Amino acid sequence: MGVNPQFCTVVEDSILGVRAGIAAGMKVLGYSSQSEAIQREECGARVFYSIYQLPDLL
């Protein structure tokens, strides 16, 4: 799309999506349940638990 990845934010709910976003050089927000949060954080995502948090994270 012609946008530099460092200016992009991806919202993901899967480990593979988090890994892809990180590999592309994007900021990754990981939507997660408490039980799966550690995996997403270990991959490099900033985890959030409620869609209502999203506007403040962007």
PDB file with one MODEL, atoms N, CA, C and O in Angstrom:
MODEL        1
ATOM      1  N   MET A   1       0.821  -1.190   0.000  1.00  0.00           N
ATOM      2  CA  MET A   1       0.000   0.000   0.000  1.00  0.00           C
ATOM      3  C   MET A   1       0.867   1.257   0.000  1.00  0.00           C
ATOM      4  O   MET A   1       0.350   2.373  -0.034  1.00  0.00           O
ATOM      5  N   GLY A   2       2.167   1.075   0.038  1.00  0.00           N
ATOM      6  CA  GLY A   2       3.061   2.219  -0.042  1.00  0.00           C
ATOM      7  C   GLY A   2       3.285   2.955   1.259  1.00  0.00           C
ATOM      8  O   GLY A   2       3.807   4.070   1.253  1.00  0.00           O
ATOM      9  N   VAL A   3       2.905   2.362   2.371  1.00  0.00           N
ATOM     10  CA  VAL A   3       3.080   3.004   3.671  1.00  0.00           C
ATOM     11  C   VAL A   3       4.264   2.353   4.389  1.00  0.00           C
ATOM     12  O   VAL A   3       4.376   1.128   4.430  1.00  0.00           O
ATOM     13  N   ASN A   4       5.127   3.166   4.943  1.00  0.00           N
ATOM     14  CA  ASN A   4       6.270   2.664   5.689  1.00  0.00           C
ATOM     15  C   ASN A   4       5.765   1.892   6.908  1.00  0.00           C
ATOM     16  O   ASN A   4       4.950   2.424   7.662  1.00  0.00           O
ATOM     17  N   PRO A   5       6.222   0.656   7.127  1.00  0.00           N
ATOM     18  CA  PRO A   5       5.728  -0.166   8.237  1.00  0.00           C
ATOM     19  C   PRO A   5       5.878   0.479   9.613  1.00  0.00           C
ATOM     20  O   PRO A   5       5.074   0.217  10.507  1.00  0.00           O
ATOM     21  N   GLN A   6       6.878   1.304   9.789  1.00  0.00           N
ATOM     22  CA  GLN A   6       7.054   1.928  11.101  1.00  0.00           C
ATOM     23  C   GLN A   6       5.925   2.890  11.453  1.00  0.00           C
ATOM     24  O   GLN A   6       5.778   3.281  12.611  1.00  0.00           O
ATOM     25  N   PHE A   7       5.129   3.269  10.459  1.00  0.00           N
ATOM     26  CA  PHE A   7       3.987   4.150  10.693  1.00  0.00           C
ATOM     27  C   PHE A   7       2.668   3.386  10.747  1.00  0.00           C
ATOM     28  O   PHE A   7       1.598   3.994  10.761  1.00  0.00           O
ATOM     29  N   CYS A   8       2.738   2.057  10.778  1.00  0.00           N
ATOM     30  CA  CYS A   8       1.548   1.219  10.792  1.00  0.00           C
ATOM     31  C   CYS A   8       1.358   0.536  12.144  1.00  0.00           C
ATOM     32  O   CYS A   8       2.320   0.225  12.846  1.00  0.00           O
ATOM     33  N   THR A   9       0.114   0.315  12.481  1.00  0.00           N
ATOM     34  CA  THR A   9      -0.242  -0.454  13.666  1.00  0.00           C
ATOM     35  C   THR A   9      -1.171  -1.567  13.220  1.00  0.00           C
ATOM     36  O   THR A   9      -2.133  -1.338  12.488  1.00  0.00           O
ATOM     37  N   VAL A  10      -0.871  -2.773  13.671  1.00  0.00           N
ATOM     38  CA  VAL A  10      -1.714  -3.911  13.351  1.00  0.00           C
ATOM     39  C   VAL A  10      -2.358  -4.404  14.650  1.00  0.00           C
ATOM     40  O   VAL A  10      -1.715  -4.463  15.698  1.00  0.00           O
ATOM     41  N   VAL A  11      -3.630  -4.752  14.552  1.00  0.00           N
ATOM     42  CA  VAL A  11      -4.350  -5.322  15.689  1.00  0.00           C
ATOM     43  C   VAL A  11      -4.555  -6.793  15.376  1.00  0.00           C
ATOM     44  O   VAL A  11      -5.165  -7.145  14.367  1.00  0.00           O
ATOM     45  N   GLU A  12      -4.040  -7.649  16.248  1.00  0.00           N
ATOM     46  CA  GLU A  12      -4.055  -9.080  15.979  1.00  0.00           C
ATOM     47  C   GLU A  12      -4.595  -9.860  17.167  1.00  0.00           C
ATOM     48  O   GLU A  12      -4.466  -9.450  18.320  1.00  0.00           O
ATOM     49  N   ASP A  13      -5.208 -11.004  16.848  1.00  0.00           N
ATOM     50  CA  ASP A  13      -5.671 -11.893  17.911  1.00  0.00           C
ATOM     51  C   ASP A  13      -5.051 -13.279  17.782  1.00  0.00           C
ATOM     52  O   ASP A  13      -5.480 -14.219  18.451  1.00  0.00           O
ATOM     53  N   SER A  14      -4.041 -13.407  16.920  1.00  0.00           N
ATOM     54  CA  SER A  14      -3.372 -14.697  16.769  1.00  0.00           C
ATOM     55  C   SER A  14      -1.863 -14.531  16.916  1.00  0.00           C
ATOM     56  O   SER A  14      -1.317 -13.464  16.636  1.00  0.00           O
ATOM     57  N   ILE A  15      -1.204 -15.584  17.354  1.00  0.00           N
ATOM     58  CA  ILE A  15       0.246 -15.561  17.498  1.00  0.00           C
ATOM     59  C   ILE A  15       0.914 -15.366  16.138  1.00  0.00           C
ATOM     60  O   ILE A  15       1.854 -14.582  16.015  1.00  0.00           O
ATOM     61  N   LEU A  16       0.433 -16.076  15.122  1.00  0.00           N
ATOM     62  CA  LEU A  16       1.028 -15.929  13.795  1.00  0.00           C
ATOM     63  C   LEU A  16       0.888 -14.507  13.263  1.00  0.00           C
ATOM     64  O   LEU A  16       1.806 -13.985  12.630  1.00  0.00           O
ATOM     65  N   GLY A  17      -0.248 -13.888  13.516  1.00  0.00           N
ATOM     66  CA  GLY A  17      -0.443 -12.505  13.099  1.00  0.00           C
ATOM     67  C   GLY A  17       0.471 -11.550  13.830  1.00  0.00           C
ATOM     68  O   GLY A  17       1.009 -10.616  13.235  1.00  0.00           O
ATOM     69  N   VAL A  18       0.652 -11.781  15.128  1.00  0.00           N
ATOM     70  CA  VAL A  18       1.584 -10.957  15.916  1.00  0.00           C
ATOM     71  C   VAL A  18       2.991 -11.100  15.348  1.00  0.00           C
ATOM     72  O   VAL A  18       3.676 -10.100  15.132  1.00  0.00           O
ATOM     73  N   ARG A  19       3.423 -12.322  15.107  1.00  0.00           N
ATOM     74  CA  ARG A  19       4.768 -12.557  14.559  1.00  0.00           C
ATOM     75  C   ARG A  19       4.946 -11.887  13.199  1.00  0.00           C
ATOM     76  O   ARG A  19       5.999 -11.312  12.924  1.00  0.00           O
ATOM     77  N   ALA A  20       3.932 -11.958  12.358  1.00  0.00           N
ATOM     78  CA  ALA A  20       4.009 -11.344  11.032  1.00  0.00           C
ATOM     79  C   ALA A  20       4.125  -9.823  11.135  1.00  0.00           C
ATOM     80  O   ALA A  20       4.923  -9.209  10.426  1.00  0.00           O
ATOM     81  N   GLY A  21       3.336  -9.223  12.008  1.00  0.00           N
ATOM     82  CA  GLY A  21       3.397  -7.780  12.191  1.00  0.00           C
ATOM     83  C   GLY A  21       4.752  -7.327  12.706  1.00  0.00           C
ATOM     84  O   GLY A  21       5.303  -6.338  12.223  1.00  0.00           O
ATOM     85  N   ILE A  22       5.292  -8.042  13.683  1.00  0.00           N
ATOM     86  CA  ILE A  22       6.608  -7.719  14.229  1.00  0.00           C
ATOM     87  C   ILE A  22       7.670  -7.877  13.151  1.00  0.00           C
ATOM     88  O   ILE A  22       8.535  -7.013  13.002  1.00  0.00           O
ATOM     89  N   ALA A  23       7.614  -8.973  12.396  1.00  0.00           N
ATOM     90  CA  ALA A  23       8.585  -9.220  11.333  1.00  0.00           C
ATOM     91  C   ALA A  23       8.546  -8.128  10.268  1.00  0.00           C
ATOM     92  O   ALA A  23       9.565  -7.816   9.652  1.00  0.00           O
ATOM     93  N   ALA A  24       7.370  -7.551  10.056  1.00  0.00           N
ATOM     94  CA  ALA A  24       7.215  -6.484   9.067  1.00  0.00           C
ATOM     95  C   ALA A  24       7.661  -5.131   9.594  1.00  0.00           C
ATOM     96  O   ALA A  24       7.757  -4.168   8.833  1.00  0.00           O
ATOM     97  N   GLY A  25       7.938  -5.049  10.898  1.00  0.00           N
ATOM     98  CA  GLY A  25       8.380  -3.787  11.486  1.00  0.00           C
ATOM     99  C   GLY A  25       7.260  -2.881  11.943  1.00  0.00           C
ATOM    100  O   GLY A  25       7.455  -1.675  12.098  1.00  0.00           O
ATOM    101  N   MET A  26       6.093  -3.447  12.161  1.00  0.00           N
ATOM    102  CA  MET A  26       4.929  -2.673  12.584  1.00  0.00           C
ATOM    103  C   MET A  26       4.740  -2.731  14.094  1.00  0.00           C
ATOM    104  O   MET A  26       5.226  -3.646  14.760  1.00  0.00           O
ATOM    105  N   LYS A  27       4.031  -1.746  14.619  1.00  0.00           N
ATOM    106  CA  LYS A  27       3.591  -1.795  16.011  1.00  0.00           C
ATOM    107  C   LYS A  27       2.446  -2.794  16.068  1.00  0.00           C
ATOM    108  O   LYS A  27       1.529  -2.734  15.249  1.00  0.00           O
ATOM    109  N   VAL A  28       2.490  -3.712  17.028  1.00  0.00           N
ATOM    110  CA  VAL A  28       1.466  -4.748  17.104  1.00  0.00           C
ATOM    111  C   VAL A  28       0.728  -4.670  18.431  1.00  0.00           C
ATOM    112  O   VAL A  28       1.337  -4.695  19.500  1.00  0.00           O
ATOM    113  N   LEU A  29      -0.591  -4.577  18.344  1.00  0.00           N
ATOM    114  CA  LEU A  29      -1.467  -4.636  19.498  1.00  0.00           C
ATOM    115  C   LEU A  29      -2.132  -5.995  19.487  1.00  0.00           C
ATOM    116  O   LEU A  29      -2.789  -6.363  18.514  1.00  0.00           O
ATOM    117  N   GLY A  30      -1.964  -6.741  20.565  1.00  0.00           N
ATOM    118  CA  GLY A  30      -2.483  -8.093  20.620  1.00  0.00           C
ATOM    119  C   GLY A  30      -3.726  -8.195  21.468  1.00  0.00           C
ATOM    120  O   GLY A  30      -3.670  -8.073  22.691  1.00  0.00           O
ATOM    121  N   TYR A  31      -4.842  -8.418  20.816  1.00  0.00           N
ATOM    122  CA  TYR A  31      -6.112  -8.604  21.517  1.00  0.00           C
ATOM    123  C   TYR A  31      -6.130 -10.012  22.067  1.00  0.00           C
ATOM    124  O   TYR A  31      -5.954 -10.973  21.318  1.00  0.00           O
ATOM    125  N   SER A  32      -6.343 -10.150  23.383  1.00  0.00           N
ATOM    126  CA  SER A  32      -6.139 -11.454  23.996  1.00  0.00           C
ATOM    127  C   SER A  32      -6.972 -11.645  25.247  1.00  0.00           C
ATOM    128  O   SER A  32      -7.425 -10.692  25.881  1.00  0.00           O
ATOM    129  N   SER A  33      -7.153 -12.907  25.574  1.00  0.00           N
ATOM    130  CA  SER A  33      -7.681 -13.254  26.895  1.00  0.00           C
ATOM    131  C   SER A  33      -6.492 -13.283  27.855  1.00  0.00           C
ATOM    132  O   SER A  33      -5.342 -13.357  27.423  1.00  0.00           O
ATOM    133  N   GLN A  34      -6.764 -13.228  29.120  1.00  0.00           N
ATOM    134  CA  GLN A  34      -5.686 -13.254  30.127  1.00  0.00           C
ATOM    135  C   GLN A  34      -4.827 -14.503  29.978  1.00  0.00           C
ATOM    136  O   GLN A  34      -3.610 -14.442  30.154  1.00  0.00           O
ATOM    137  N   SER A  35      -5.445 -15.627  29.658  1.00  0.00           N
ATOM    138  CA  SER A  35      -4.720 -16.893  29.613  1.00  0.00           C
ATOM    139  C   SER A  35      -3.722 -16.983  28.451  1.00  0.00           C
ATOM    140  O   SER A  35      -2.776 -17.769  28.516  1.00  0.00           O
ATOM    141  N   GLU A  36      -3.920 -16.194  27.399  1.00  0.00           N
ATOM    142  CA  GLU A  36      -3.032 -16.251  26.242  1.00  0.00           C
ATOM    143  C   GLU A  36      -2.146 -15.018  26.101  1.00  0.00           C
ATOM    144  O   GLU A  36      -1.396 -14.902  25.131  1.00  0.00           O
ATOM    145  N   ALA A  37      -2.225 -14.112  27.045  1.00  0.00           N
ATOM    146  CA  ALA A  37      -1.511 -12.842  26.939  1.00  0.00           C
ATOM    147  C   ALA A  37       0.005 -13.011  26.920  1.00  0.00           C
ATOM    148  O   ALA A  37       0.688 -12.326  26.159  1.00  0.00           O
ATOM    149  N   ILE A  38       0.534 -13.894  27.729  1.00  0.00           N
ATOM    150  CA  ILE A  38       1.988 -14.045  27.839  1.00  0.00           C
ATOM    151  C   ILE A  38       2.595 -14.424  26.487  1.00  0.00           C
ATOM    152  O   ILE A  38       3.648 -13.906  26.113  1.00  0.00           O
ATOM    153  N   GLN A  39       1.943 -15.316  25.762  1.00  0.00           N
ATOM    154  CA  GLN A  39       2.459 -15.717  24.448  1.00  0.00           C
ATOM    155  C   GLN A  39       2.552 -14.526  23.497  1.00  0.00           C
ATOM    156  O   GLN A  39       3.542 -14.377  22.780  1.00  0.00           O
ATOM    157  N   ARG A  40       1.548 -13.701  23.490  1.00  0.00           N
ATOM    158  CA  ARG A  40       1.553 -12.543  22.597  1.00  0.00           C
ATOM    159  C   ARG A  40       2.599 -11.520  23.023  1.00  0.00           C
ATOM    160  O   ARG A  40       3.275 -10.933  22.178  1.00  0.00           O
ATOM    161  N   GLU A  41       2.736 -11.305  24.329  1.00  0.00           N
ATOM    162  CA  GLU A  41       3.760 -10.384  24.819  1.00  0.00           C
ATOM    163  C   GLU A  41       5.157 -10.882  24.479  1.00  0.00           C
ATOM    164  O   GLU A  41       6.019 -10.094  24.090  1.00  0.00           O
ATOM    165  N   GLU A  42       5.385 -12.174  24.623  1.00  0.00           N
ATOM    166  CA  GLU A  42       6.697 -12.746  24.307  1.00  0.00           C
ATOM    167  C   GLU A  42       7.046 -12.581  22.831  1.00  0.00           C
ATOM    168  O   GLU A  42       8.223 -12.516  22.477  1.00  0.00           O
ATOM    169  N   CYS A  43       6.054 -12.516  21.985  1.00  0.00           N
ATOM    170  CA  CYS A  43       6.274 -12.317  20.556  1.00  0.00           C
ATOM    171  C   CYS A  43       6.473 -10.843  20.206  1.00  0.00           C
ATOM    172  O   CYS A  43       6.889 -10.522  19.092  1.00  0.00           O
ATOM    173  N   GLY A  44       6.178  -9.947  21.147  1.00  0.00           N
ATOM    174  CA  GLY A  44       6.414  -8.526  20.914  1.00  0.00           C
ATOM    175  C   GLY A  44       5.197  -7.641  20.858  1.00  0.00           C
ATOM    176  O   GLY A  44       5.323  -6.449  20.577  1.00  0.00           O
ATOM    177  N   ALA A  45       4.027  -8.180  21.114  1.00  0.00           N
ATOM    178  CA  ALA A  45       2.802  -7.378  21.052  1.00  0.00           C
ATOM    179  C   ALA A  45       2.549  -6.657  22.370  1.00  0.00           C
ATOM    180  O   ALA A  45       2.940  -7.124  23.440  1.00  0.00           O
ATOM    181  N   ARG A  46       1.897  -5.530  22.268  1.00  0.00           N
ATOM    182  CA  ARG A  46       1.347  -4.873  23.447  1.00  0.00           C
ATOM    183  C   ARG A  46      -0.071  -5.414  23.591  1.00  0.00           C
ATOM    184  O   ARG A  46      -0.921  -5.202  22.726  1.00  0.00           O
ATOM    185  N   VAL A  47      -0.310  -6.107  24.683  1.00  0.00           N
ATOM    186  CA  VAL A  47      -1.568  -6.833  24.857  1.00  0.00           C
ATOM    187  C   VAL A  47      -2.641  -5.943  25.471  1.00  0.00           C
ATOM    188  O   VAL A  47      -2.375  -5.128  26.355  1.00  0.00           O
ATOM    189  N   PHE A  48      -3.861  -6.126  24.975  1.00  0.00           N
ATOM    190  CA  PHE A  48      -5.021  -5.486  25.581  1.00  0.00           C
ATOM    191  C   PHE A  48      -6.153  -6.501  25.629  1.00  0.00           C
ATOM    192  O   PHE A  48      -6.173  -7.456  24.853  1.00  0.00           O
ATOM    193  N   TYR A  49      -7.086  -6.293  26.537  1.00  0.00           N
ATOM    194  CA  TYR A  49      -8.105  -7.302  26.840  1.00  0.00           C
ATOM    195  C   TYR A  49      -9.531  -6.900  26.463  1.00  0.00           C
ATOM    196  O   TYR A  49     -10.425  -7.745  26.415  1.00  0.00           O
ATOM    197  N   SER A  50      -9.736  -5.641  26.202  1.00  0.00           N
ATOM    198  CA  SER A  50     -11.073  -5.162  25.870  1.00  0.00           C
ATOM    199  C   SER A  50     -10.994  -4.258  24.650  1.00  0.00           C
ATOM    200  O   SER A  50     -10.105  -3.410  24.560  1.00  0.00           O
ATOM    201  N   ILE A  51     -11.901  -4.430  23.727  1.00  0.00           N
ATOM    202  CA  ILE A  51     -11.921  -3.610  22.526  1.00  0.00           C
ATOM    203  C   ILE A  51     -12.104  -2.128  22.880  1.00  0.00           C
ATOM    204  O   ILE A  51     -11.757  -1.249  22.092  1.00  0.00           O
ATOM    205  N   TYR A  52     -12.641  -1.865  24.050  1.00  0.00           N
ATOM    206  CA  TYR A  52     -12.828  -0.484  24.489  1.00  0.00           C
ATOM    207  C   TYR A  52     -11.509   0.202  24.803  1.00  0.00           C
ATOM    208  O   TYR A  52     -11.463   1.430  24.876  1.00  0.00           O
ATOM    209  N   GLN A  53     -10.441  -0.551  24.991  1.00  0.00           N
ATOM    210  CA  GLN A  53      -9.115   0.011  25.233  1.00  0.00           C
ATOM    211  C   GLN A  53      -8.450   0.485  23.937  1.00  0.00           C
ATOM    212  O   GLN A  53      -7.544   1.318  23.971  1.00  0.00           O
ATOM    213  N   LEU A  54      -8.887  -0.031  22.832  1.00  0.00           N
ATOM    214  CA  LEU A  54      -8.217   0.209  21.547  1.00  0.00           C
ATOM    215  C   LEU A  54      -8.028   1.685  21.187  1.00  0.00           C
ATOM    216  O   LEU A  54      -6.918   2.049  20.799  1.00  0.00           O
ATOM    217  N   PRO A  55      -9.022   2.546  21.289  1.00  0.00           N
ATOM    218  CA  PRO A  55      -8.803   3.953  20.914  1.00  0.00           C
ATOM    219  C   PRO A  55      -7.647   4.613  21.679  1.00  0.00           C
ATOM    220  O   PRO A  55      -6.901   5.405  21.102  1.00  0.00           O
ATOM    221  N   ASP A  56      -7.496   4.301  22.939  1.00  0.00           N
ATOM    222  CA  ASP A  56      -6.402   4.896  23.724  1.00  0.00           C
ATOM    223  C   ASP A  56      -5.039   4.338  23.314  1.00  0.00           C
ATOM    224  O   ASP A  56      -4.026   5.021  23.464  1.00  0.00           O
ATOM    225  N   LEU A  57      -5.001   3.125  22.807  1.00  0.00           N
ATOM    226  CA  LEU A  57      -3.750   2.498  22.396  1.00  0.00           C
ATOM    227  C   LEU A  57      -3.276   3.007  21.035  1.00  0.00           C
ATOM    228  O   LEU A  57      -2.080   3.003  20.741  1.00  0.00           O
ATOM    229  N   LEU A  58      -4.205   3.434  20.229  1.00  0.00           N
ATOM    230  CA  LEU A  58      -3.846   3.939  18.901  1.00  0.00           C
ATOM    231  C   LEU A  58      -3.369   5.363  19.007  1.00  0.00           C
ATOM    232  O   LEU A  58      -3.017   5.973  17.997  1.00  0.00           O
TER     233      LEU A  58
ENDMDL
END
